[in-house]
Amino acid sequence: MSKEAITYGIVGYPVKHSLSPLMHNTAFTELDIPAVYKLFPLKEEELPAFFEGLRKKDSSIFGLNVTVPYKEAVIPFMDSLSPFAKRAMSVNVVVISEDRKLTGYNTDGPGFLAHLAELQFNTCDKRIAILGAGGTTRAILTSLCLIPERPESIKIYNRTSEKAEALVKDLSQRMDTSLVEIVTSIDDLNIEICDLLINTTSVGLNDPDSTLIGAEQLHSNLLVYDVVYEPPETKLLKLAKEQGAKTSNGLGLLFYQGMLSFHHWAGQELPNDIKKKIRDLLEKGAKA
Ligand code: ATR
């Protein structure tokens, strides 16, 4: 029997709409790497056996992405965490060594910062408003609290404010969160004096008519960053554009976290022409 191909993949539930296989299988093909990237839709009760299986000498799996809802749940299965993953307490990349040791990384936070850099947005002394307090905010907020170009302020609004409180309380044990304030109404975000508005909620996902923010709160000095990319232009981004704001959907974050994931697994950065090809495919994939 032929040996199974070197395997990478994404663990989550659900994962069937993930664009990560498109990204990584393109990279493997372009580089002639005999590996395959698969979907691993797992129920929570299946996680222990799956991660135990990774420790077997004959396992063909050498790396994983982890997505919703398991970025925190997989941490006990790791042998070690990168310094950033340890601060965020969130893992979206697993590297499995030849001797079957598991190291957890987080590339969501660094991926977000890489995209902000591409957008030429410098966080130094900026006023930032965030909608949502889930896993994406956890990674983004960790980055924004640790970045040397320290923002002036970060305000967070979440539908369930207790979740925002719990998130910031947790992060505050491992970093300086004194610039973060939780507000209990969208008005109190003071978007009118902000430089950056980030939506990490799923409002607008596959729904071109939903938004938490009205046109009257948006303005031309704002970068509006919606982590949603299906549809590529959410109602929030449409309204923001109409008000003259700069806008971005979440495809850049998806792309950069993926490129950083690949780097962790392959130990090499992809050549620029392949990166460009992958980025174009993602744009098309998100519109499909
Ligand atoms: P992710 O990892 O993508 O951040 P998540 O951890 O499930 O996903 O977080 C989803 C976020 O979207 C949460 O902040 C959630 O708010 P609650 O904490 O109140 O549940 C937010 N969210 C989802 N649906 C929402 C809605 N209809 N209105 C407002 N916020 C919503």
Residues whose N, C-alpha, C, O or C-beta is under 5 A from the ligand:
A	BS01	ATR	V68 G132 A133 G134 G135 T136 T137 N158 R159 T160 K163 T200 T201 S202 V203
